[in-house]
Structures are given as structure tokens and as C-alpha cells.
Amino acid sequence: MTETLFIGLSLSSILLLIALGLSITYGAMGVINMAHGELVMIGAYTGVLSGIYLNLNLLFALPLAFMVSALLGLALERLVIRRLYGRIIDTLLATWGVAIVLQQLIRLEFGLSFFGIHVDGLGPGLQSMDVPSFLTQPFEIAGVPIQTYRSFIILVTLLLTLLTWFLMYRTSMGVQVRAIMRNPQIAAACGIDVRRVSAFTFAYGSGLAGVAGVLLAGFKTVMPEMGASTVVDGFLVVVVGGVGSLLGTVLASAMLGQINGVFAILTNDILARAIVFGVVIAIILWRPRGLFSFRSR
Amino acid sequence: MTTNRRSFLKTGAAFGATLAAPSLIAGRAGAAGEVEVGVLFSQTGGLSIVEKSLADATLMAIEEINAAGGVNGMTIKPLVEDGASDPKTFNEKASKLAIRDRVPTVFGCYTSASRKAVLPVFEKRNSMLFYPTYYEGFECSKNVVYTGAVPNQQLSNFIPWMMETLGKKKIFIVGSNYIYPREMAKVSKILIEQNGGEWVADEYLELGHSEWGAMVSKIKASGCDAVLSNVVGDSVISFYREFRNQGLSHDEIPICATVTSEIEIAAMGAEFAAGSYTSFPYFQAIDSPENKSFIERYRSFVGDPSAVTHHAMESSYFQVFLWKQAVEQAGEASPDAIRAAIGGQTFDAPNGKVTVDPENLHTHLTPRIAQWGEDGQGTIIDAYPEPVEPMPYVAYGETPENMFCTVAGLDSSKL
């Protein structure tokens, strides 16, 4: 039983990890960022490449991936999304295009493969990232074997959630972000630099995606297409939790992760996934705005 | 098939130039002294990483044959098409090759999905497909020459060996959720029961699924003493990683796989697979001068000194030679002539002697078992003394004395 709960907890933490950045970009800024999964993918490749070329281990790859994805997110905001605020369907299309471009950049090794140059760690193939051995040996608590790497993911997710909460609810920047979430025009009228704050918020959310990417790379396959499936999970959580609610995102990922884990053990993974989708459909029928939501924009 | 002026001139020229191949007048082939073949694999998309190596091996074989004087004095001209990892595209490209280019032979397809998608084209247009992948069997087309392993060639040695040599009696069967792993599981169950073992579970995960937490903990809780894995593609990597992360070791509960090849091992990091087993007719580790030379030639052909070779890729290579021998024996390259001549063709492939079965057009191959080491290479620890007869319907009771698929076609009353 404890083991089942642990698997559920681990699934929850991975969902939360992906959804955290998304809940900020989608929740706070009303941008359906289809490229979020690709930012996760870029984070994963940052982990792989830093392992190959800089000999960095996973712990150092985390901040590096945060920086890379955040800068990419900043560029994305400046170049594309800034021009599309308030046009939610257009952001969906535009970021989808960006997602395809990012995927192809990795697959074509930034275009170098046209010239016959192969960069180790890029290209269409499968990659993997080395995990330091102290994170792969399982340990036991009260006779229950616990996986170190999954515990590590849970820990990092917890820390990132606390950090996000702190930034959003305990700093002046956070107050500004929340003001923009409620009503950008009034926020601007109150003297908040909406553009600047939005850009930083988007960069932060993108950076979180990068961190998620590195952690996923430790136990999933790294490949150019990996983002597409992760972004679906992220949107599920954000939609169920309620747009713009940190608490909702946390609770929704906990719930969906546990449902997935418990049913995967009781029946099988395929059915568990179907049940999760069923629950999501039921919830959005019952509460179209998600479990926790407030009126905004 | 309309004969326009151009193709009339072409075939006329071909006729004049090569009297040895009179039936070229039937309308395929390009310029004089050339015979066109199709090469249809995914050059782009998710499957391209594997399929590109199959296309490369095919082209390498064609280049070698051309360098040695071609087929009946004709140069082979490959028409390379891209299936783009999409069965629908495979179907379109196969139609293009069969109808517009009128090539009598196509070397191609990797997944069963793509083969099923092109099959109607080849049957309707009476063209030949040479298919190099190990697959689930249950097919008896007279327009396909199957040069990869069928379930009995991967399992008939593997399961008895697991029971006797490894002493594993309780088997957990796990696979990706589609036709190949499900058919493999069917055959496995028959063999496990015949050999006095039991299967404790038969579980599936979605294709491409990478969350193995629940499944591996089920494996742990099941009390099995070995895992038979029919998991394919990128899921393999997360499976082996999770297996190790949950504290299981291949010493106690080995993963015995039917799909995990050199490619997946290289991608997951060799230490995660070290100690596990795979059954295939071909491994890069086969220690023979023929194979060593094959690996070297392949590496210089693709210009990558660390390129890996694997089973489907080796089949892609030797099937071109089988085709060449059939064309030479028949004296012409028409599909009917190839079909008549291909049965019984024998070739010394890098994995040893291979023979095309005249009845079901599948290939006699030698099953081998390898244990993976820390360096990502297998050590061959068991091999059949001789090639094993292919039985595509073994899951449905086919035996060497009672073949379902014969020259006359499939005897469906036996199913």
C-alpha cells in the first residue's frame, strides 16, 4: 500500500513539475503555450549536452537548464507572444509553430546536419542522461524500499513549488503578477509595468519547464518528440486545478497522480490512463473553470 | 499499363543490350543495362533513427553488387523513397514505386503497420516486397519475401533456455500494446507451458509510454523469477532504467527481451542493461570474419566509426543478395520470375547461412541468445547449431509437419 502511494506521489510530483511552469504562463498570462513541452525538451537536451561536453552532473545541469529555458522563454515572449496578448487562439497557433521549429532545430542539429556535421547528443535519435550513482541506489524506510531518484524529484518539486509560492505571494513582484492576472488594464493604470512583469513571468515559467526537462531526462527517453506528450499532461492539470491557481495546480496534480498510480497497480496502465481522462472530463463538466478558480479577465 | 514512346524506346534499348534478360520487355527498368529497385524506409520522423540504418544497409548491398559487376551484367539503380514514419505515406510511396516507376522489387518497411499498409499495393500490382524486420508472423503473402525472424525463431530456443539453463520457471510477460508483442506473448505462453514453467502475468503498456513505476512494482510484487520483454521503441529505455532504479537486478530477475537491440542499449546507457538477455538471429557481437568485415564496411559506408549493426539491418543487407541470386537464376527481374526462383536461395550472410523457405517465403535463420555487457555489446552465450525453419503460424498450432502457409497459399481451414 505504501508503495502504491509512493508511486502515486511520484507521478503527482512529475505532473506538478510540468504543470507548475504552465500554470504560470497559461494561468497568469492567458497564453496557451503549446511550446511548453518543447521547453521541457530543451531542458532535457541541456542536461544531456552539459553531461557530454561540460561533464556536469545532474545537480549542476538543473540551474543551467533553468537559465537556458528561461532565456529562450524570454526571447519567445519578446518576439512572438508580446504581440499576441489577449488573442488566446492566436497564441495557441503561434506557439504551436514555435514548438515545431524547436523540435526540428534539435532534430536537424541546428541545421548542421545539412552540412554533414553530426553533433553528439543532438539529432533525431534517442538520448539519455547519466544519473549520479547516489541517486540510483534505492534505500529503505521501515522496510519499504524507496527509490532515491523519484524521492529526489519529489523533493525538487516541493522546493520549486515553495519558491513559486514565495515569489507569487510574498514579494512585490508577485503582487504585481497577481494584479496583472486579475486585470491587466487596472494594473497598468496603477503604475505596474505590465510588459516587463509579463516578460519576467513568462521567462520564469519557461525556466521551470527547463528544470522539469532535466529531471525527466533522468528516467525517461530524451528525444525531439518528448515534449508533445508532456504538454498534454500539463494542460490536464492546469485545467482541472483552475486557471491561475497555484493551490489548484498542486491539488489537481496530487489527485490525478494518485488516481493514475492506484489504478495502474489495481488494473493496468492503459486503463489507468483512460480513467484519468474520464475523471478530467467529469470535472470540467461539473466545474468548467476547474476546481479552484476566480473570476478574472 | 500504357506503353508510351519513351518507355518503348527504353525497353527496346534494354532488349538490344541485354539479350540475357529478354523479359525486361515486360516494361520495367530504366536505361540499358540497368535494373531499378525501390528502397522504401522512413528517412524522416520518429522511426527514421532505425529505418535509416536499414536503408543504408540496403544501399550498401546494392553498391557492393554493382561494384562486383551487377546482376546479370545490369547495374542496380535504387529509387529511394521516404515513408516518413507514417503508414499512409508508405502506402502512397509504394503505389508510386509500383505504378509510376513500375519497379518489380521494393526493399522496405520496418514496422508491421507500414507493411500492412503497403501489402495491398504489392498484391494488386503483383510486385515483390522484401521485408527485413522480425515480425509477429500470421501472414502468408506471395508478394513478400520475409527475411527477418518470426516468433518461433526468436522464442523456440529462448524459452527452453530460460527454463533449463537459467532455471527460471515463473515468467512475467510484458510488452507494448500492439500486435507484435501480443502475438509474441501467445507463442511464449505455449512454449512456457510446454517446458513446465508458468507465466505469472501478461501485461501491456501503451506504445511510447515512458512511465514504468507501476509496472515495475507489479513485476516486483509478482514473485516472478524472470521477465520476458516484448517492449519496443523508446519505452525500452525508460523500462530498463526504472527496473534498476527500483532496485531490481538482472542477476536475480533477468529481463529476457525479444526487441532490445544494440540501438536501444546504446541509447539507454549500457550499465542499465548489463546482465540482461536478448534473443535475435544476429548480433553485432557475432565473432566471425564475415561479420567483422561487414561491420567495418558498414561503418565506412555511413562514415561513422561507432555505428552499430543490428538484426533487421543485417537482414536488409543480405536480402538484396538473395534477390540478386534469384534474378540471376531466373535470368530476369520480373516479380513472377523472382517469386519462382527465390525459394531455396541460400546465402552466407554475416550471421551465417540463410535460406529462403520455398513454401512460405520466410527465411531460415539461426536463433542466438546474447547477454549484454557493461560495454553495450552482447556476448553470444547460446546459439542453435543450425538455422531454424520459419513458422509464421506457430501461435496457431503450426508445426514443421503441418505447415499452414505453402506454395499454394494459406490453408485457412487449419486456423
Interface residues (C-beta under 8 A of the other chain):
Chain A: E3 T4 I7 S10 L11 I14 H118 P124 G125 L126 Q127 S128 D130 T136 Q137 P138 P145 Q147 T148 Y149 R150 F219 K220 T221 M223 E225 S229 G261 A264 I265 N268 D269 I270 A272 R273
Chain B: T44 G46 S48 I49 N177 E203 Y204 L205 E206 G208 H209 S210 E211 G213 A214 M215 S217 K218 D234 S235 I237 S238 R241 E242 R244 N245 Q246 G247 I263 E264 A267 M268 G269 D304
